[in-house]
Amino acid sequence: MRIIYFLLYRRVFKPAKNLGAPDDMPLGPLPGKFENELPGMEGHGSVVQQKYMMKKFGRKPGIAAWFVCLVIPFMVLTPLSGYANPIDDQASTVVCYGAPVSSITNRDQYLIRSNYAAHYLYRTKTAEYVCEHVTMKAITGSAKRHDDFRPDPEIPDSVRANLIDYSGENYDRGHLNPADDNTQTRKIMSESFLLSNIVPQNRENNRGIWLKLETLVRKWVKGGKDLYVITGTTYGKYYTKIGKDSVGVPSSIWKVIMDRKNSKSIGFLIPNAAVMGSDLPKYAVPIADIKKVTGITFFPKIPSDLSTGEVLVPKPEDWPGL
């Protein structure tokens, strides 16, 4: 890119001496020319005037020059699609209708795993969202849960959570991508215990209503649905922090679920508090409600004729057992 830019610069910003008037051009009469004109500058005044014009304007770029040298390289270096992120390129199998587009574009990091992909925020030291494709293979494997919670080595030390942050706190280490959705191999199961996939979660919430929702998702998959799930967090302007690394405690946790077979969707926006599992249906919302709270565009490439489903209130009959 630097070479291309340099060539463009040299081509557009030509030195004056390349315009037909060498620096050592004599100022006297020229054979076959009018006395006061230089080659390539006929009709533009005296030699002195012509030399002055060339000196003053010979290197001055026009609008086209500025466009070629400044705008085009910027366009090349900047993705043309506002939707592009590493999940689309490296983990397209865990999303449908494109990877989610976050409104947060600094102090963040994308993480690609075998079964899921995450958008991690340095500010809260938790993921904003995690994407997964919940398949029969993922939920019916032989790998058993083994609680090897640990810091994520891909995240810089200064902005990652550590085990000691959760020590002595009244919060569970709650999974965003559930351990039971990663049963193919021991390695894949282990990836779900990286702390970049974990949030401080109310204990009653994690072991009650949230467990019920995760179990329902797997039940729907076993019943024939083809589910793509995005799970994430919300934070207010002020939020609780735990541990020496100031890990953020989310005010709510949510799931966005899309059935690829019929493009029907449902969202759940649940306070990170002790709420009754029997109240789960009360927290079922249109995806548009979660988009409004989070600023995330969940399915940026969804066809326009299907996007209206994001604003519809979910129908219980479409989600048996709810």
Secondary structure, DSSP 8 states (H G I E B T S, - for coil): -HHHHHHHHHHHS--GGGGT--TT--SS--TTS-TT--TT-TTS--HHHHHHHHHHHTT---HHHHIIIIIHHHHHHS-S-TT--HHHHH-GGG-SSS--B-S--SSEEEEE-SSEEEEEETTTTEEEEEEEEE-HHHHS-S-------B--TTS-GGGS--HHHHTT-S-EEEESS-GGG--S-HHHHHHTTBGGGEEEE-HHHHHTHHHHHHHHHHHHHHTT--EEEEEEEE--SS--EETTTTEE--SEEEEEEEETTTTEEEEEEEESS---GGGGGGGEE-HHHHHHHH--BS-TT--HHHHGGGGS---GGGSTT-
